[in-house]
């Protein structure tokens, strides 16, 4: 859930567990590749979930990376 990364003051969010994700229906999850300098972005609006993946396998540091 995006709120785990960007909490909103005054709201309570419980911790997301692997079991939570395991039981979700992810069939409507959108997968964006190489979008805005991020290797993969997973978006599931039904669960208010966004996951950004930066693939660093055998990669060297270079300019324009996320800070």
C-alpha contacts under 8 A as a table, 3 or more apart, distances in Angstrom:
res1	aa1	res2	aa2	distance
1	X	4	X	5.70
1	X	5	X	7.69
1	X	16	X	7.43
1	X	47	X	7.23
1	X	48	X	5.63
1	X	49	X	4.16
1	X	50	X	6.11
2	X	5	X	5.51
2	X	6	X	6.20
2	X	7	X	7.97
2	X	48	X	6.77
2	X	49	X	5.72
2	X	50	X	5.67
2	X	51	X	7.84
3	X	6	X	4.82
3	X	7	X	4.71
3	X	8	X	6.85
3	X	13	X	7.26
4	X	7	X	5.91
4	X	13	X	7.29
4	X	15	X	7.56
4	X	16	X	7.99
7	X	11	X	7.71
8	X	11	X	5.87
16	X	20	X	6.42
16	X	21	X	7.82
17	X	20	X	5.26
17	X	21	X	6.84
18	X	21	X	5.26
18	X	22	X	6.05
19	X	22	X	4.89
19	X	23	X	6.40
20	X	23	X	5.69
20	X	24	X	6.63
21	X	24	X	5.25
25	X	28	X	7.63
26	X	29	X	5.28
26	X	44	X	7.08
28	X	44	X	6.59
29	X	42	X	6.49
29	X	43	X	5.47
29	X	44	X	4.56
29	X	45	X	7.63
30	X	41	X	7.96
30	X	42	X	5.71
30	X	43	X	5.12
30	X	44	X	6.48
31	X	40	X	6.80
31	X	41	X	5.72
31	X	42	X	4.76
31	X	43	X	6.59
32	X	35	X	6.20
32	X	40	X	5.63
32	X	41	X	5.07
32	X	42	X	6.56
33	X	38	X	7.51
33	X	39	X	5.61
33	X	40	X	4.75
33	X	41	X	6.64
34	X	37	X	6.00
34	X	38	X	5.45
34	X	39	X	4.49
34	X	40	X	6.12
35	X	38	X	5.37
35	X	39	X	6.66
35	X	40	X	7.12
35	X	41	X	7.36
37	X	64	X	7.67
37	X	65	X	7.09
37	X	66	X	7.54
38	X	41	X	6.93
38	X	52	X	6.81
38	X	53	X	6.70
38	X	54	X	5.81
38	X	66	X	7.95
39	X	52	X	7.68
39	X	53	X	5.92
39	X	54	X	5.13
39	X	55	X	6.15
40	X	52	X	5.85
40	X	53	X	4.97
40	X	54	X	6.70
41	X	50	X	7.07
41	X	51	X	5.68
41	X	52	X	4.54
41	X	53	X	6.23
42	X	49	X	7.87
42	X	50	X	5.57
42	X	51	X	5.03
42	X	52	X	6.47
43	X	48	X	7.89
43	X	49	X	5.90
43	X	50	X	4.66
43	X	51	X	6.68
44	X	47	X	5.80
44	X	48	X	6.05
44	X	49	X	5.11
44	X	50	X	6.44
45	X	48	X	4.68
45	X	49	X	6.24
46	X	49	X	7.71
55	X	59	X	7.99
56	X	59	X	5.03
56	X	60	X	7.82
61	X	65	X	7.85
62	X	65	X	6.65
